[in-house]
Amino acid sequence: MLFALLFFLVGIALFGIGLLGGLAASFEILGKVGYLPASYSTSVGFDAISVALLGQSHPIGILFAALLFGAMQAGANLMQI
């Protein structure tokens, strides 16, 4: 009985997280541009995995890794010739 309740609560949590992630993505696309351009960056998920690995899945480590990745992405345009 306890495992069934735990399984149900995990399912509800995953559903809620997916719902909030989808809403955040739709607000990001529709709020900034109004449509999904073909040049929209699809590497966001891969960057997130890299940040989590670099931060060793620790909240403080992920914070510093995300700041590092953000600084590198912001500076990448300035380094282009």
Steps between C-alpha positions, in 0.01 A plus 500: 500500500782738587678433171182568302457833676865589442472403133188716467664801666809471281276486193312812610827682567639406156177607333509836680865560413434417135201732498698788648790437261267505201338822617838662554611400151180629341531832684864524386408449135169684483604787727820594322434436133139392463585196287762224490774608260699236313821632652391442860779339699434131555816444704347624827438147626854391421636807678286416803640147512854639475431749780363224723801280434747782556325600822502135613123517563550720807287819517793733571715329237224531243463869582868566432503277191195684362669835559809370322297376202305826485820704499646281226187529285482877550868541414487266200338763278769753589776257402363444148690673223 
